[in-house]
Amino acid sequence: MKIDITCSMNKDTDETNLNGNSSTLNKYNVFLWSRTLNGKQDFQLRISNSKSCDLVYEGYPRTFKFICDSILPNYSKCEPMKHIVKNIEKKEADELSNLGRTVGGYILFPTGIKSGKPDINESRLSNPKIMGRFDLTLECIKRWYINKKSPLYDDIDRYRDFFELFNSFKAYVDYFLLRDMLDSNYRVIFWTPFTKFKGSPLPKDEQEYKRYVEAANTFIFKRNQRILKLAKKKQVEESSNEELESIQEKFHQVIIETANDFGLTKFLKRKNKNLPKIQHKNFNKRMWFPILGMYGGFAYYLVKKDGRAVLFVDSWSRVIGGSETECAITSESIEKTIE
C-alpha cells in the first residue's frame, strides 16, 4: 500500500462513518500498525465494520478495539480557548492545523467500556489537567510504565493488558513511531513549559498557542517521515512475501507430484498434510521434510541470488535407486537440475 503523508484524513469522513474516522486513515492504520511486536508476536489489526471503520486486534491474551484520534486537538470548540483561537485569521489557523490532519497526526487508543468508566481517549480530552494534549498524555503513559501516579494513571491501568503487550515504554514509543517526542534519555519533550500537572494545561495566550501548535507540527512532520520510511519497508516486505508465497505454491506442487509418482495414496489422502511453509526465517537454513512411506523426503534450502529468492530442493528415497531429483524454484519457474 502506498501512504500519502500529505493527504488530509478528513476528506473522506462522512455521516456513514460512525466514529468519525476517515476510511483512508483506517486503511493506513491497518497497514502501518499490523506488524511483529517485540520481535515475536504478530500484532494484526483489521477493520471489523465497514460503516464505523472499527479497528480490532484479535490475539492472545484478548481482543482489543481501538479508536483513532488527533494528536493535535481542535481548540476552536474549547470554551476557554475560543477567545484565543478566534483572533487568529482563518488562513493562518488552517495552515497551523493542516499538518495535524495528515496520517502522522493521529494515534490509536484502546477503547470499550470498562467498569462503567470512560476510555483513555475520553478521559484525556475531559481531564482538566490534560485537556487533550498528547504530550501530557504520553507523559502519563510513561509514568504508568514505571508505576508512577499521573492524572490518567487509573484510566491507562484499566487497559493494562494492552500496554503490557509492549513490555516497556520504549517499546511502545518505538512501535508507534513517537521517538521524536522524546529526548536522548526518553524524557518527553513538552510543547509548552511543563508545570507537573499543576494549573491549566491550555496555552495562556495567542503566542503560546502558536508555539504549542508549531511544536506539535514539528513532531508530526518528523513522524510522517518515519511513517513513510516504515511504509516503504513494508511495501518491500509485501513484495517479498508474494514472491515466497509463489515459491511455496510451486514447492508444494513438486511434493504432490513426487508423492503421486511414488503412489503414496495414504499421504495424498490426508486432509492436513502439513506441507512446509516458506518464510523469511527460512533463508540460509537447511530444512528437511520427510514423507511417510517414501523412506526419504525433501531437503530444501532458501537463498537470495541476484536479488531474487531461490529455493533449492533435493528429494530422494532410500529404497529406490536413481530416485534422487534436484530442482531450483523461483517465483516464476521450476527448473530441474537432476532427474
Legacy VTK file of the C-alpha trace (Angstrom):
# vtk DataFile Version 3.0
C-alpha trace
ASCII
DATASET POLYDATA
POINTS 339 float
0.000 0.000 0.000
1.207 3.489 -0.847
0.967 6.012 2.005
0.352 9.655 1.144
1.703 11.718 4.054
0.293 14.929 2.554
-3.308 13.702 2.329
-5.828 15.269 4.739
-7.563 12.462 6.606
-10.838 14.347 6.939
-11.544 14.389 3.202
-13.437 11.088 3.137
-15.075 11.302 6.564
-18.844 11.283 6.193
-22.040 10.545 8.039
-21.814 6.825 7.290
-18.562 6.667 9.257
-19.981 6.425 12.757
-16.843 7.065 14.772
-15.729 9.945 12.590
-12.611 8.235 11.259
-11.595 8.513 7.637
-11.780 5.209 5.776
-8.380 6.075 4.279
-6.953 6.635 7.753
-8.232 3.272 8.944
-6.700 1.501 5.961
-3.428 3.271 6.701
-3.676 2.240 10.365
-4.192 -1.417 9.458
-1.231 -1.326 7.075
1.181 0.576 9.334
0.478 -0.892 12.755
-0.046 -4.537 11.761
3.409 -5.985 12.261
5.569 -8.062 14.564
5.571 -6.931 18.185
8.692 -7.413 20.328
10.220 -9.461 17.546
7.906 -12.438 18.052
4.180 -11.707 18.301
2.146 -10.614 15.287
0.016 -7.550 16.039
-2.577 -7.705 13.257
-5.335 -5.105 13.005
-8.449 -5.413 10.899
-11.456 -3.244 10.079
-14.370 -5.029 11.711
-17.186 -2.842 10.413
-17.200 -1.113 7.033
-19.572 1.587 8.272
-17.944 2.503 11.560
-14.405 1.533 10.485
-13.819 -0.099 13.872
-10.253 -1.277 14.275
-9.811 -4.579 16.069
-6.825 -6.643 17.185
-7.629 -10.271 17.864
-4.973 -12.274 19.587
-3.589 -13.590 22.828
-4.405 -12.764 25.578
-7.506 -10.934 24.357
-9.228 -8.855 21.687
-8.861 -5.077 21.603
-11.000 -2.486 19.890
-9.404 0.850 19.010
-10.328 4.443 18.431
-8.108 6.733 16.405
-7.919 10.369 17.435
-5.981 13.510 16.612
-2.677 14.255 18.293
-3.370 17.971 17.806
-6.814 18.772 19.269
-9.147 21.319 17.713
-9.265 24.010 20.387
-11.644 26.212 18.373
-14.511 24.405 20.108
-12.919 24.535 23.554
-14.660 27.249 25.584
-11.565 28.501 27.490
-9.639 28.733 24.184
-12.248 30.362 21.944
-11.114 33.914 22.696
-7.551 32.988 21.660
-8.304 30.898 18.566
-10.879 33.354 17.161
-8.220 36.083 16.969
-6.170 34.019 14.519
-7.072 34.610 10.882
-8.711 31.609 9.199
-5.923 31.204 6.640
-3.271 31.114 9.349
-5.421 28.826 11.510
-5.810 26.405 8.591
-2.074 26.450 7.957
-1.444 25.652 11.617
-3.883 22.720 11.628
-3.322 21.212 8.154
-0.346 19.058 9.145
-2.301 17.714 12.111
-4.838 16.218 9.701
-2.250 14.004 7.977
-1.646 10.388 8.971
1.182 11.316 11.358
-1.242 13.463 13.319
-3.304 10.530 14.600
-2.804 7.924 17.319
-4.610 4.734 18.351
-6.055 4.185 21.814
-7.751 1.021 23.107
-11.443 1.616 23.748
-14.524 -0.095 25.144
-16.382 0.413 28.384
-14.536 -0.842 31.473
-16.134 -0.738 34.920
-18.628 1.780 33.567
-15.887 4.389 33.178
-14.705 6.337 30.122
-11.885 5.080 27.922
-8.434 6.670 27.760
-9.279 8.977 24.882
-12.400 10.346 26.546
-10.504 10.828 29.795
-7.568 12.661 28.246
-9.962 15.026 26.457
-12.047 15.776 29.539
-9.433 15.698 32.299
-8.773 19.347 33.326
-5.078 18.563 33.827
-4.660 17.152 30.290
-7.329 18.771 28.037
-6.464 16.595 25.065
-2.754 17.396 24.965
-0.847 14.435 23.588
2.495 15.445 25.094
0.914 15.297 28.568
-0.877 12.054 27.660
2.447 10.491 26.654
3.976 11.594 29.970
1.102 9.816 31.745
1.741 6.661 29.720
5.441 6.843 30.582
4.619 7.193 34.280
2.290 4.204 34.121
5.144 2.006 32.868
7.209 2.939 35.940
4.192 2.712 38.268
4.183 6.433 38.978
0.899 8.273 39.522
-0.452 10.762 36.979
-3.828 12.311 36.115
-4.510 9.411 33.714
-2.942 6.578 35.711
-6.226 4.812 36.557
-7.587 5.280 33.024
-4.469 3.733 31.488
-4.391 0.974 34.084
-7.881 -0.188 33.060
-6.276 -1.095 29.718
-3.101 -2.524 31.184
-3.456 -5.738 29.159
-2.944 -3.642 26.008
0.054 -1.667 27.292
1.632 -4.827 28.719
1.886 -6.174 25.166
4.800 -3.753 24.647
6.692 -4.673 27.852
8.182 -1.189 28.172
7.589 2.487 27.443
10.470 2.467 24.962
8.890 -0.406 23.025
5.516 1.393 22.965
7.137 4.616 21.703
9.214 2.852 19.069
6.275 0.787 17.827
4.042 3.811 17.200
6.905 5.979 15.879
6.764 8.533 18.691
10.529 8.816 19.165
10.681 12.481 18.141
8.610 13.424 21.195
11.452 12.322 23.459
14.976 13.450 24.171
18.012 11.150 24.175
17.075 9.888 27.660
13.497 9.106 26.651
12.115 12.099 28.532
9.009 13.673 26.992
9.599 16.929 25.120
6.683 19.151 26.141
5.101 21.590 23.719
4.699 24.284 26.390
6.620 24.553 29.697
5.714 21.558 31.902
4.089 22.528 35.203
3.930 18.969 36.591
0.167 18.838 36.026
-0.450 21.944 38.143
-2.765 24.627 36.807
-4.384 24.721 33.370
-2.553 22.837 30.581
-4.059 25.126 27.935
-1.915 27.773 26.225
-2.467 31.043 28.059
-2.352 33.419 25.091
-2.121 33.574 21.305
1.681 33.460 21.214
1.883 30.391 23.434
-0.875 28.723 21.427
1.061 29.254 18.202
4.257 27.905 19.803
2.314 24.897 21.040
0.877 24.141 17.584
4.218 24.715 15.861
5.956 22.317 18.269
3.245 19.709 17.664
3.542 20.218 13.893
7.317 19.769 14.044
6.761 16.412 15.715
4.018 15.410 13.250
6.255 16.316 10.297
9.063 14.136 11.672
6.650 11.312 12.459
5.344 11.429 8.884
8.910 10.900 7.665
9.214 7.863 9.914
5.837 6.607 8.648
6.991 6.997 5.059
10.161 5.033 5.810
8.144 2.282 7.551
5.649 2.160 4.656
8.440 1.690 2.106
9.934 -1.093 4.208
6.559 -2.828 4.492
6.000 -2.468 0.733
9.281 -4.287 0.116
8.238 -6.959 2.633
4.852 -7.346 0.942
6.530 -7.820 -2.422
8.912 -10.331 -0.853
6.016 -12.174 0.800
4.272 -12.507 -2.550
7.479 -13.935 -4.010
7.791 -16.507 -1.206
4.126 -17.451 -1.483
4.639 -18.204 -5.178
7.735 -20.308 -4.393
5.836 -22.164 -1.666
2.986 -22.966 -4.061
5.417 -24.410 -6.600
7.282 -26.378 -3.911
4.017 -27.942 -2.747
3.300 -28.821 -6.368
6.649 -30.642 -6.570
5.901 -32.560 -3.346
2.426 -33.648 -4.516
3.710 -34.721 -7.947
6.511 -36.735 -6.337
4.061 -38.405 -3.932
1.891 -39.296 -6.941
4.890 -40.810 -8.739
5.609 -42.960 -5.680
1.947 -43.963 -5.356
1.750 -42.626 -1.808
-2.061 -42.578 -1.677
-2.116 -42.633 2.141
-0.154 -39.396 2.257
-2.137 -37.798 -0.568
-5.491 -38.572 1.051
-4.590 -36.829 4.286
-6.596 -33.603 4.534
-3.925 -31.880 6.573
-0.581 -32.768 5.047
1.240 -30.006 6.957
3.249 -29.093 3.898
6.250 -26.868 4.688
5.855 -23.101 4.763
8.418 -20.964 3.012
9.070 -17.874 5.133
11.716 -15.193 5.648
13.095 -17.075 8.639
13.968 -19.991 6.298
16.696 -18.060 4.472
20.098 -19.751 4.603
18.811 -22.644 6.710
18.926 -26.253 5.542
15.499 -27.788 6.129
14.088 -31.305 5.800
10.559 -32.515 5.021
10.055 -36.306 5.308
7.157 -38.135 3.643
5.659 -41.226 5.262
6.038 -44.255 3.006
8.669 -42.670 0.771
11.561 -43.627 3.055
13.014 -40.281 2.212
11.766 -36.799 1.573
12.868 -33.313 0.594
15.890 -31.314 1.644
15.401 -27.644 0.825
17.494 -24.515 1.138
16.276 -20.930 0.568
18.783 -18.302 -0.576
18.950 -14.904 -2.256
20.534 -14.981 -5.699
20.877 -11.857 -7.845
18.285 -10.149 -5.669
15.708 -12.945 -6.056
14.668 -15.720 -3.696
15.585 -19.214 -4.907
14.598 -22.484 -3.228
16.947 -25.388 -3.958
15.206 -28.711 -3.456
16.748 -32.183 -3.320
14.494 -35.258 -2.974
15.252 -38.967 -2.738
14.107 -42.336 -1.466
16.442 -44.761 0.322
14.752 -47.821 -1.191
14.597 -46.795 -4.842
17.834 -46.387 -6.715
18.131 -43.415 -9.019
15.227 -41.666 -7.349
17.151 -38.502 -6.492
15.954 -35.293 -8.121
17.106 -31.717 -7.717
15.424 -28.513 -8.757
15.642 -24.761 -8.301
12.365 -22.989 -7.645
11.785 -19.257 -8.125
8.547 -17.290 -8.111
8.469 -17.717 -11.889
9.614 -21.249 -12.594
10.695 -24.728 -11.506
13.976 -25.754 -13.112
15.081 -29.360 -12.672
18.846 -29.778 -12.423
18.952 -33.561 -11.810
16.244 -36.041 -12.830
LINES 1 340
339 0 1 2 3 4 5 6 7 8 9 10 11 12 13 14 15 16 17 18 19 20 21 22 23 24 25 26 27 28 29 30 31 32 33 34 35 36 37 38 39 40 41 42 43 44 45 46 47 48 49 50 51 52 53 54 55 56 57 58 59 60 61 62 63 64 65 66 67 68 69 70 71 72 73 74 75 76 77 78 79 80 81 82 83 84 85 86 87 88 89 90 91 92 93 94 95 96 97 98 99 100 101 102 103 104 105 106 107 108 109 110 111 112 113 114 115 116 117 118 119 120 121 122 123 124 125 126 127 128 129 130 131 132 133 134 135 136 137 138 139 140 141 142 143 144 145 146 147 148 149 150 151 152 153 154 155 156 157 158 159 160 161 162 163 164 165 166 167 168 169 170 171 172 173 174 175 176 177 178 179 180 181 182 183 184 185 186 187 188 189 190 191 192 193 194 195 196 197 198 199 200 201 202 203 204 205 206 207 208 209 210 211 212 213 214 215 216 217 218 219 220 221 222 223 224 225 226 227 228 229 230 231 232 233 234 235 236 237 238 239 240 241 242 243 244 245 246 247 248 249 250 251 252 253 254 255 256 257 258 259 260 261 262 263 264 265 266 267 268 269 270 271 272 273 274 275 276 277 278 279 280 281 282 283 284 285 286 287 288 289 290 291 292 293 294 295 296 297 298 299 300 301 302 303 304 305 306 307 308 309 310 311 312 313 314 315 316 317 318 319 320 321 322 323 324 325 326 327 328 329 330 331 332 333 334 335 336 337 338
